[in-house]
């Protein structure tokens, strides 16, 4: 039995879908029902979180990333507990291996997200409970990305209007992982993981230029970057642990550009604007 906490978000929904495809019994409790004190939750995947709006919702961010997780760890029985964190915690580090020493400052408002995730990780690993693990996810992408409040979602929406105007330089780059790869890795880690912390990442960098060229090839949009747009890049994320332990090989995300844009592979038709969807 699995319990997916945060099952209405992008990653949570896809976890639930995959588990049900595999014939697993899956509980998806509503946020209002937590912490479900006293219940045996089986294999728990904690996918509750905030992303883009953490700056304007600091108390909700701490509740989602720390307080609710602590309540479940304290009050529930489970077979395993997997806490979904983020590779953003490596933002100020060149070492992106799971054992790297990390830094963040409470004086920097942008570090609230990283500090909250690291505190969530810390309570998990200090809880004294068995089979508690942390998965640090990189930028997860999937079909119909234009629905998402993400950088790539914004590119898709701008492309549908005919022009992409970048606020950051074309050589900016990050790690992106396809949703199915992320889900399958998370399920392996939840049930079989031999370590306590894992990076769930492709291990490669995709630049803004790469994304824009792929989108442009399918939509015919134009692309420009603002004058003196800064380059924003992160150190490549190490995924040696998942490669060694689970023989992981990442799907090339650029090969999924038609699905990302929400069009069939055989029909290069520009997409239309779609409503916002929370991807947390």
N, C-alpha and C positions, 0 to 999 in steps of 0.2 A: 504494500500500500504506500502511496505517495501523497504528501500534502504540499501543494504549491501555494505559498503565501505571496500575494501579489499576482495572482493568476489572471487579472484583467489587463495587465500591461503587455507590451509587445513581446518581451521575452517570456513572461509567464504564460501568455496565451499559447505560444508556440511550444513551450514545454508540455502544457496540458494536452495539446493536440497530439504531439509525438507519443506521450505516454499512453494515451488512449488507443492510438494506432498499434502500440505494442501489447495491448490487452491488459494494461495495468489498471488497478483501481485507483482513482485519483480524487482526492478531496480538494475543493477550491473554496475555502471559507471566505466570507465577506470580511472586509477590513473592520467593520463594526463589531464583528463577533470575536475578535482577538482580545486576550491571548489564549482562549480555549483551555483554561486552567484544568489540569488533571487528566486531559485526554492523551491517549497514545496516538501520535501522528504519523507513525511509520517513518519513511524517508522524507525528511523535510527539505524543501528548497525555498530559501528565503529570498524572494525576488521583489520585495517592497522597496521602493526608492523614489527619489526625486532627482531630476537632472537639470533641465534648462531653467527652472524657476526656483532653484535653491537660494538665489540671492535675495528674493523677495519673501521667502517663506523659511526663515532660519529655524524657527521652533518646530515646524513640520518636518524639516530636514533631519533634525536631531531625533525626533520621535520615530521617523521612518527608518533611519539608518542605525539607531542605537537602542532607544527605549523599548520599542516593540520586540526587537530581536532578543534583548535581555529578558523580557517577560517570558517569551516562549522557552528560552534556554533554562530559565529558573523553574517554570511551573509545569512543563510538559514532559512526558515520556516520548522517546523517539528512537528509531533504529540508527539514523544518521541525520546530520544537520549540515546543509550546505548554504553558506552565506554568500550572496552575490555582491562582490565589490567591483572595483573599477581600476583599469590600468592608469587612470588619471593620477593615482597616488604616486606614480613615477615622474610627475611633471617637473620636479626640480632635481632629478637624478639622471645620471648617464648610465648607471647600472640598473638594468630592468630585470634582473633575475629575482626570483621570489624571495631570496634571503637578503636582498639589498637593504642597507640602512637608508631610511627615507626621512625627508624633512618637509615641514610645513609650518606656517606661522599664523597664530591667531590674530596678529596685527594686519594680516592681508585678508580682506573680505572674500577674495576669490578662493582662499584656502579653506573656507568653511566646508565645502563639499569633501575635500580630501581628508580633512581632520575628522569629519563625521564618519566617513567610510573606514578610516584607520581605527577609530574608536570602536566601531562595530566589529571590525576584525579582532581587535584586542579583547573585547568581552567574550567573543566566541572562543578564542584560543586560550583564554584564562579561565574559562568556565568550569574546567575540571570534568566536563562531560566527554564521553567517548564518541569517536567517529564524527567529530565536528571539523569541518573543513571550510576553506575560503577559496572562492574562484574570482579572480580579477579579470573582468571582461574588457576587451578593447572596444572599438566602435563597431557595433553590430548593425549590419545592413540586411535588408530583405526586400521582397516584392513590394511594389507600390510605395516606394520611399517618399513620394511627394506628399503623402499623408502625415509624414513625421515632422516633428519640431526639432530637426537636426540640420547640420550644415548641408549634408547631401540632399535632404528633403527640400531645403531652400533652393539649391541648384536646380532640382527637378522642376520646381514651381516656376522659377525664373525662365527656364528653358521653354516651358509651355507658353510663356508670354513672348518668346522670341529672342530674349537677350539675357545673358548672365553677366552681372556686374560684381566682380569679386572685391571684397574689402581687405583680403589678405593676398599675398603674392602667389603666383602660379607655382612656385617651387615649394610652397608649404606642403607638408606631408604628415600622414598619420598611418597607424595600423588599422585596417578594417577586416572584419571577419563576417562571413556569410552566416545567416541565422541558423540554417540547418547544421552547419559545422559546430556552431556554438552550443546548440541544444544537445547534440549527440555527445560532445565532450562533457557537458555538465552532467549528463546522466551517467556516463562512465565514472566521473569523479565522485558523484554522490554515492554510488554503490561499491566502487572498487578502488578508490583513490588510496595510494600508499603514503602520500604526503599530506601535510595540513594546508598548504597554500599552493595554488596553481594559477598561472597566467593562461587565460583563454583568448588566444590571439593568433593571427595568421603568421606572425613572424616577419612580415614584409611591410614595406611602406608604399602607399599609393598617394601620389601628389595631386594637388588641385589641377595641375595641367593634365594629368592622366584622366581624371574624372571629366573635366571639361571636354577633352578630345573625344572621349567615348560618348558623352551626351550629345555633343555636336554632330557626331557621325550618324546618330539616330534621329535627331530632331531638326538639324539644319540651323540651329540657333547661332547667334553671334556671341562672342566672349570678349570681355575686357576686364582689366584689373585697375583699381584706383591708382592714381599717381602716388608713388612712394608707399604703396601698400606693404605692410611688414610681412616678412616670412615667418610663419608660425609652424614650427615642426617639433616633434617629440623624438626622443631617442627610440630606435627600433626596439620593439618589445620581444624579449626572449621567450620563445616557446619550446625550448629544448626539453623541458620536463614532460610536456604532453606528447611530444614527438617520440621520446624514448619510452614512456610508459604505455601509451595507447596507440603507437604507430600513426600519429595524426599527420595528415597531409591536407593543407588548406585548399579550399576551392578558390580559384582566381576570381576575385569579385568583379573585375572588369568584364569578364565573360558573361556575367549575369545582368548586363546593363539593360537589356530589354525588359526583364522582369522588374528591375529596380524602377524603371520608368513607367511600368504598368502597361506595357504593350507586348503583343506577341512577338516572337523572334522574327516572324516572316512579314510583319506589317509595320514598317517604319513610319508610324503616324505620330505627330507631336501630341503629347498628353495635354489634358486640360487641368485646370486648378481643381484641387480636391480639398475637402474640409480638414482642419487640423485634428490630429490624433495624438494623445499623450503616449509617448513611447517609454515611460518609466515602468 
